[in-house]
Amino acid sequence: MTGWVRIAGLGPGNDSLVTPEVTEALAQATDVIGYIPYVARVAPRDGLTLHASDNRVELDRSRHALDLATQGRRVVVVSSGDPGVFAMAAAVFEAVEAGPASWRQLDITVLPGITAMLAAAARAGAPLGHDFCAINLSDNLKPWSLIAKRLRLAAEGDFAMAFYNPRSKSRPEGFEKTLDLLRSTCGRDRLILFARAVSTPEERLTVTTLGDATPGMADMRTVVIVGSSRTRLVENSRNLIVYTPRSTPE
Amino acid sequence: MTGWVRIAGLGPGNDSLVTPEVTEALAQATDVIGYIPYVARVAPRDGLTLHASDNRVELDRSRHALDLATQGRRVVVVSSGDPGVFAMAAAVFEAVEAGPASWRQLDITVLPGITAMLAAAARAGAPLGHDFCAINLSDNLKPWSLIAKRLRLAAEGDFAMAFYNPRSKSRPEGFEKTLDLLRSTCGRDRLILFARAVSTPEERLTVTTLGDATPGMADMRTVVIVGSSRTRLVENSRNLIVYTPRSTPE
């Protein structure tokens, strides 16, 4: 048996957002590896071993997957959303680069998925319908000064912004600093969207302004989208519509 | 019959990247509306009317969809990739905002898809594995000065960047100016990826440096990804690996 690694995106939560390509990879796998809640989304079956691990062990998990593939196993590393956006793909390639030469011979493929910011944007309308930035607000792996610099530049460029990992128990103050910085650069009237657990039974959408936003509106399962100066809220009796027009006047 | 509009993303080209949610909407539709090559991806069947239109008529197409839904039709507006990223979702909401009050009562939903930059990133490894910007290089709907400003700020922030619509027959010089600007701000050694028609038989990936990149490497079916200063190319006998590490040192 020839081993391989597929780094697969399960989308934001609902099975109707999992691509057929990912479903097929899971059907062929001998092993599934990932963070506990993501592995829990894969149905057990004969011949499939599920390896669930805790958060913050991405490199260990990657090495485990690469080791198993070297032994001829067919391994799917599962991420929520898209594996290439603040998820497992970069971790696996970090492990490959630092690992034994044999890992560079392996068949490793990334299978894209619906990432959280695009699932959230779809629910709200089209807030990312024009130029935008995606920023990971976690300061686990980069200094806060770099996050603050990128926020300032994104605001100066009038990009819409999507934030991953806005807030965790271990660093409750970071998101408060983010909101303060954005209020001073974008103004209090700028639209902000909090999208929690989109496409799951726990889904909750909140649209407000930077002036009225509070840190408690975000948790670990929330993606946050801040509009550009052009982003608009359209009153509608049926659906929430927050969108950024395609054009910017001269 | 109660009409509705679903603005659906068909992904980058291969049917294995179309979500079950989109497939189900197409199965329920009475009408499919979109740009000719996207409508061509929908299989004809009894009871389904296909309305294919040319490029650059996004608002007409949106009004047509909203009109049909008002008459009780079930209308899917198809986009390639994700409809919320430089595609039809913003156009439909522009039409709703400017249109008759009855359009605001309509059931309108956006169904996300795999957008071109994430399909391209997956093929290459994980070049968007850290903070990044998505910029539409077309100056049809915004001034070049704004594009140039955003490119400079994104480079200053050391974001990776994904470019949509890098080059068209009507404005061949814009992408050359983009490459010149990036060479002067990011240096000639910065990695750049040209990903054409990912997941289709015409797929072609080219990885090079800004110093060696030429405008002719992009066309209308190409998405371009420029790495951050941290983006790396790993030599590998099996797969192309271009990735951006998750961490940035202090």
HADDOCK unambig.tbl for C-alpha pairs under 7 A between the chains (distance, minus, plus):
assign (segid A and resid 16 and name CA) (segid B and resid 19 and name CA) 6.44 0.50 0.50
assign (segid A and resid 16 and name CA) (segid B and resid 20 and name CA) 5.00 0.50 0.50
assign (segid A and resid 16 and name CA) (segid B and resid 21 and name CA) 4.97 0.50 0.50
assign (segid A and resid 17 and name CA) (segid B and resid 19 and name CA) 5.28 0.50 0.50
assign (segid A and resid 17 and name CA) (segid B and resid 20 and name CA) 6.38 0.50 0.50
assign (segid A and resid 17 and name CA) (segid B and resid 21 and name CA) 6.24 0.50 0.50
assign (segid A and resid 18 and name CA) (segid B and resid 19 and name CA) 6.02 0.50 0.50
assign (segid A and resid 19 and name CA) (segid B and resid 16 and name CA) 6.43 0.50 0.50
assign (segid A and resid 19 and name CA) (segid B and resid 17 and name CA) 5.27 0.50 0.50
assign (segid A and resid 19 and name CA) (segid B and resid 18 and name CA) 6.01 0.50 0.50
assign (segid A and resid 19 and name CA) (segid B and resid 19 and name CA) 4.85 0.50 0.50
assign (segid A and resid 19 and name CA) (segid B and resid 20 and name CA) 6.95 0.50 0.50
assign (segid A and resid 20 and name CA) (segid B and resid 16 and name CA) 5.01 0.50 0.50
assign (segid A and resid 20 and name CA) (segid B and resid 17 and name CA) 6.38 0.50 0.50
assign (segid A and resid 20 and name CA) (segid B and resid 19 and name CA) 6.95 0.50 0.50
assign (segid A and resid 21 and name CA) (segid B and resid 16 and name CA) 4.97 0.50 0.50
assign (segid A and resid 21 and name CA) (segid B and resid 17 and name CA) 6.25 0.50 0.50
assign (segid A and resid 84 and name CA) (segid B and resid 121 and name CA) 6.99 0.50 0.50
assign (segid A and resid 84 and name CA) (segid B and resid 122 and name CA) 6.48 0.50 0.50
assign (segid A and resid 84 and name CA) (segid B and resid 126 and name CA) 5.20 0.50 0.50
assign (segid A and resid 84 and name CA) (segid B and resid 128 and name CA) 6.26 0.50 0.50
assign (segid A and resid 84 and name CA) (segid B and resid 129 and name CA) 5.24 0.50 0.50
assign (segid A and resid 85 and name CA) (segid B and resid 128 and name CA) 6.26 0.50 0.50
assign (segid A and resid 85 and name CA) (segid B and resid 129 and name CA) 5.17 0.50 0.50
assign (segid A and resid 85 and name CA) (segid B and resid 130 and name CA) 6.97 0.50 0.50
assign (segid A and resid 86 and name CA) (segid B and resid 129 and name CA) 5.52 0.50 0.50
assign (segid A and resid 86 and name CA) (segid B and resid 130 and name CA) 6.14 0.50 0.50
assign (segid A and resid 89 and name CA) (segid B and resid 126 and name CA) 5.90 0.50 0.50
assign (segid A and resid 90 and name CA) (segid B and resid 126 and name CA) 5.50 0.50 0.50
assign (segid A and resid 90 and name CA) (segid B and resid 129 and name CA) 5.54 0.50 0.50
assign (segid A and resid 90 and name CA) (segid B and resid 243 and name CA) 6.19 0.50 0.50
assign (segid A and resid 90 and name CA) (segid B and resid 244 and name CA) 6.47 0.50 0.50
assign (segid A and resid 90 and name CA) (segid B and resid 245 and name CA) 5.76 0.50 0.50
assign (segid A and resid 90 and name CA) (segid B and resid 246 and name CA) 6.40 0.50 0.50
assign (segid A and resid 93 and name CA) (segid B and resid 243 and name CA) 6.98 0.50 0.50
assign (segid A and resid 94 and name CA) (segid B and resid 245 and name CA) 6.65 0.50 0.50
assign (segid A and resid 97 and name CA) (segid B and resid 234 and name CA) 6.58 0.50 0.50
assign (segid A and resid 104 and name CA) (segid B and resid 236 and name CA) 5.01 0.50 0.50
assign (segid A and resid 104 and name CA) (segid B and resid 237 and name CA) 6.47 0.50 0.50
assign (segid A and resid 105 and name CA) (segid B and resid 236 and name CA) 6.53 0.50 0.50
assign (segid A and resid 105 and name CA) (segid B and resid 237 and name CA) 5.61 0.50 0.50
assign (segid A and resid 105 and name CA) (segid B and resid 238 and name CA) 5.69 0.50 0.50
assign (segid A and resid 106 and name CA) (segid B and resid 238 and name CA) 6.55 0.50 0.50
assign (segid A and resid 107 and name CA) (segid B and resid 238 and name CA) 6.11 0.50 0.50
assign (segid A and resid 107 and name CA) (segid B and resid 239 and name CA) 6.82 0.50 0.50
assign (segid A and resid 108 and name CA) (segid B and resid 239 and name CA) 6.80 0.50 0.50
assign (segid A and resid 110 and name CA) (segid B and resid 122 and name CA) 4.91 0.50 0.50
assign (segid A and resid 110 and name CA) (segid B and resid 123 and name CA) 6.54 0.50 0.50
assign (segid A and resid 110 and name CA) (segid B and resid 125 and name CA) 6.72 0.50 0.50
assign (segid A and resid 111 and name CA) (segid B and resid 122 and name CA) 6.28 0.50 0.50
assign (segid A and resid 112 and name CA) (segid B and resid 118 and name CA) 6.52 0.50 0.50
assign (segid A and resid 112 and name CA) (segid B and resid 119 and name CA) 5.99 0.50 0.50
assign (segid A and resid 112 and name CA) (segid B and resid 122 and name CA) 5.95 0.50 0.50
assign (segid A and resid 113 and name CA) (segid B and resid 114 and name CA) 6.43 0.50 0.50
assign (segid A and resid 114 and name CA) (segid B and resid 113 and name CA) 6.44 0.50 0.50
assign (segid A and resid 114 and name CA) (segid B and resid 114 and name CA) 5.99 0.50 0.50
assign (segid A and resid 118 and name CA) (segid B and resid 112 and name CA) 6.52 0.50 0.50
assign (segid A and resid 119 and name CA) (segid B and resid 112 and name CA) 5.99 0.50 0.50
assign (segid A and resid 121 and name CA) (segid B and resid 84 and name CA) 6.99 0.50 0.50
assign (segid A and resid 122 and name CA) (segid B and resid 84 and name CA) 6.48 0.50 0.50
assign (segid A and resid 122 and name CA) (segid B and resid 110 and name CA) 4.92 0.50 0.50
assign (segid A and resid 122 and name CA) (segid B and resid 111 and name CA) 6.28 0.50 0.50
assign (segid A and resid 122 and name CA) (segid B and resid 112 and name CA) 5.95 0.50 0.50
assign (segid A and resid 123 and name CA) (segid B and resid 110 and name CA) 6.55 0.50 0.50
assign (segid A and resid 125 and name CA) (segid B and resid 110 and name CA) 6.73 0.50 0.50
assign (segid A and resid 126 and name CA) (segid B and resid 84 and name CA) 5.19 0.50 0.50
assign (segid A and resid 126 and name CA) (segid B and resid 89 and name CA) 5.90 0.50 0.50
assign (segid A and resid 126 and name CA) (segid B and resid 90 and name CA) 5.51 0.50 0.50
assign (segid A and resid 128 and name CA) (segid B and resid 84 and name CA) 6.26 0.50 0.50
assign (segid A and resid 128 and name CA) (segid B and resid 85 and name CA) 6.27 0.50 0.50
assign (segid A and resid 129 and name CA) (segid B and resid 84 and name CA) 5.24 0.50 0.50
assign (segid A and resid 129 and name CA) (segid B and resid 85 and name CA) 5.17 0.50 0.50
assign (segid A and resid 129 and name CA) (segid B and resid 86 and name CA) 5.53 0.50 0.50
assign (segid A and resid 129 and name CA) (segid B and resid 90 and name CA) 5.55 0.50 0.50
assign (segid A and resid 130 and name CA) (segid B and resid 85 and name CA) 6.99 0.50 0.50
assign (segid A and resid 130 and name CA) (segid B and resid 86 and name CA) 6.15 0.50 0.50
assign (segid A and resid 131 and name CA) (segid B and resid 134 and name CA) 5.62 0.50 0.50
assign (segid A and resid 131 and name CA) (segid B and resid 135 and name CA) 4.75 0.50 0.50
assign (segid A and resid 131 and name CA) (segid B and resid 136 and name CA) 6.29 0.50 0.50
assign (segid A and resid 132 and name CA) (segid B and resid 133 and name CA) 5.70 0.50 0.50
assign (segid A and resid 132 and name CA) (segid B and resid 134 and name CA) 5.42 0.50 0.50
assign (segid A and resid 132 and name CA) (segid B and resid 135 and name CA) 6.81 0.50 0.50
assign (segid A and resid 133 and name CA) (segid B and resid 132 and name CA) 5.70 0.50 0.50
assign (segid A and resid 133 and name CA) (segid B and resid 133 and name CA) 4.09 0.50 0.50
assign (segid A and resid 133 and name CA) (segid B and resid 134 and name CA) 6.18 0.50 0.50
assign (segid A and resid 134 and name CA) (segid B and resid 131 and name CA) 5.62 0.50 0.50
assign (segid A and resid 134 and name CA) (segid B and resid 132 and name CA) 5.41 0.50 0.50
assign (segid A and resid 134 and name CA) (segid B and resid 133 and name CA) 6.18 0.50 0.50
assign (segid A and resid 135 and name CA) (segid B and resid 131 and name CA) 4.75 0.50 0.50
assign (segid A and resid 135 and name CA) (segid B and resid 132 and name CA) 6.81 0.50 0.50
assign (segid A and resid 136 and name CA) (segid B and resid 131 and name CA) 6.30 0.50 0.50
assign (segid A and resid 141 and name CA) (segid B and resid 246 and name CA) 6.78 0.50 0.50
assign (segid A and resid 141 and name CA) (segid B and resid 247 and name CA) 4.51 0.50 0.50
assign (segid A and resid 141 and name CA) (segid B and resid 248 and name CA) 6.24 0.50 0.50
assign (segid A and resid 142 and name CA) (segid B and resid 247 and name CA) 5.63 0.50 0.50
assign (segid A and resid 142 and name CA) (segid B and resid 248 and name CA) 4.83 0.50 0.50
assign (segid A and resid 142 and name CA) (segid B and resid 249 and name CA) 6.13 0.50 0.50
assign (segid A and resid 142 and name CA) (segid B and resid 250 and name CA) 6.69 0.50 0.50
assign (segid A and resid 143 and name CA) (segid B and resid 250 and name CA) 5.73 0.50 0.50
assign (segid A and resid 149 and name CA) (segid B and resid 157 and name CA) 6.78 0.50 0.50
assign (segid A and resid 150 and name CA) (segid B and resid 157 and name CA) 5.31 0.50 0.50
assign (segid A and resid 153 and name CA) (segid B and resid 153 and name CA) 5.81 0.50 0.50
assign (segid A and resid 153 and name CA) (segid B and resid 157 and name CA) 6.56 0.50 0.50
assign (segid A and resid 157 and name CA) (segid B and resid 149 and name CA) 6.78 0.50 0.50
assign (segid A and resid 157 and name CA) (segid B and resid 150 and name CA) 5.31 0.50 0.50
assign (segid A and resid 157 and name CA) (segid B and resid 153 and name CA) 6.55 0.50 0.50
assign (segid A and resid 234 and name CA) (segid B and resid 97 and name CA) 6.59 0.50 0.50
assign (segid A and resid 236 and name CA) (segid B and resid 104 and name CA) 5.02 0.50 0.50
assign (segid A and resid 236 and name CA) (segid B and resid 105 and name CA) 6.53 0.50 0.50
assign (segid A and resid 237 and name CA) (segid B and resid 104 and name CA) 6.48 0.50 0.50
assign (segid A and resid 237 and name CA) (segid B and resid 105 and name CA) 5.62 0.50 0.50
assign (segid A and resid 238 and name CA) (segid B and resid 105 and name CA) 5.68 0.50 0.50
assign (segid A and resid 238 and name CA) (segid B and resid 106 and name CA) 6.56 0.50 0.50
assign (segid A and resid 238 and name CA) (segid B and resid 107 and name CA) 6.13 0.50 0.50
assign (segid A and resid 239 and name CA) (segid B and resid 107 and name CA) 6.83 0.50 0.50
assign (segid A and resid 239 and name CA) (segid B and resid 108 and name CA) 6.81 0.50 0.50
assign (segid A and resid 243 and name CA) (segid B and resid 90 and name CA) 6.20 0.50 0.50
assign (segid A and resid 243 and name CA) (segid B and resid 93 and name CA) 6.97 0.50 0.50
assign (segid A and resid 244 and name CA) (segid B and resid 90 and name CA) 6.48 0.50 0.50
assign (segid A and resid 245 and name CA) (segid B and resid 90 and name CA) 5.75 0.50 0.50
assign (segid A and resid 245 and name CA) (segid B and resid 94 and name CA) 6.65 0.50 0.50
assign (segid A and resid 246 and name CA) (segid B and resid 90 and name CA) 6.38 0.50 0.50
assign (segid A and resid 246 and name CA) (segid B and resid 141 and name CA) 6.79 0.50 0.50
assign (segid A and resid 247 and name CA) (segid B and resid 141 and name CA) 4.51 0.50 0.50
assign (segid A and resid 247 and name CA) (segid B and resid 142 and name CA) 5.65 0.50 0.50
assign (segid A and resid 248 and name CA) (segid B and resid 141 and name CA) 6.24 0.50 0.50
assign (segid A and resid 248 and name CA) (segid B and resid 142 and name CA) 4.84 0.50 0.50
assign (segid A and resid 249 and name CA) (segid B and resid 142 and name CA) 6.15 0.50 0.50
assign (segid A and resid 250 and name CA) (segid B and resid 142 and name CA) 6.67 0.50 0.50
assign (segid A and resid 250 and name CA) (segid B and resid 143 and name CA) 5.73 0.50 0.50
